[in-house]
Amino acid sequence: LARAMATTMGGAVHASHTRVTHRFHPSRASVSRSGCRRASSPSSTRRTVATAAFPQPDDSRQIIRGKAVADKLNDTSLFLIGIMGTGKSTVGAALAKALGYNHLDTDDVIKSVTKKTVAEVFASVGEQEFRALETMILAEVAAYKRCVISTGGGIVCEKTNWMHLHNGVTLRLTADNALLADRLYADGVDKRPLLQESVSENSSGDEAAIKAEIIKKLEALLTTREVMYKQADITIPLGSRDDAGAPVNVVVDRILDALDSRVDEDAKQEKLKKAPEAGDITVTDPRGELGPKPDGRA
């Protein structure tokens, strides 16, 4: 499995005694002599992967912004979740490039391990066995740091998976069902096991009918999954069919903005929860009659 993930990322997997003890707080981690971030607790261990080299700063404004956000994330991995068609794989790769992170796609890892496509795995062993394999893959990839991990749309359905997803920050991509139907139709229904049966059985074969069946299937899936998708740390809207959805670089900008705001807000809340230390609180009397004078005079 490690070899499969290394192949998927196009690089080697390296071990390190590293772990982020909180998903957002850089104040809880320190930097080791080797330059790798490690948790303040020496007993905590996690594996890490080698970080892809940053492109030159002038390659893209987004790279500069991404590096600044990555510094705040303190090596924390990101998990992209959402219904099929939201572009988790495409956005994940672009986001990883902006952050200087590695990108992993659970479906790609499954292909590397089984030597089959997701549709072929579904056809040969069924959805239940596929979900079990997906959980096993997630348990492995969740142990790695500095990764953007694109997951399958149904990964949120297993309660066990949330234990692994909470090792990082979960980002939900969401869009209008009509936009998703357009994308899924263009991509090919045969690539989506959950669409194949309902579309082939109920549609008349023309484009409008197939898209209508896709929308019905998406609505049915969201009926059961919406409550789980709502557990995401951050939700990023893609847009509606009217505007064809936001371009990938715009979605990445939205994610970077949301991460930046969330990290700052979470750090602020952590400071409010922390017990005050000596020197944190100073009381002065504006009239100068009690305690220290406002201007510091004795």
Secondary structure, 3 states (H helix, E strand, C coil): CHHHHHHHHCCCEECCECCCCCCCCHHHEEECCCCCEEECCCCCCECEECCCCCCCHHHCHHHHHHHHHHHHHCCCCEEEECCCCCCHHHHHHHHHHHHCCEEEEHHHHHHHHHCCCHHHHHHHHHHHHHHHHHHHHHHHHCCCCCEEEECCCCHHHCHHHHHHHCCCEEEEEECCHHHHHHHHHHHCHHHCHHHHHHHHHHCCCCHHHHHHHHHHHHHHHHHHHHHHHCCCCEEEECCCHHHCCCCHHHHHHHHHHHHHHHHHHHHHHHHHHCCCCCCCCCCCCCCCCCCCCCCCCC
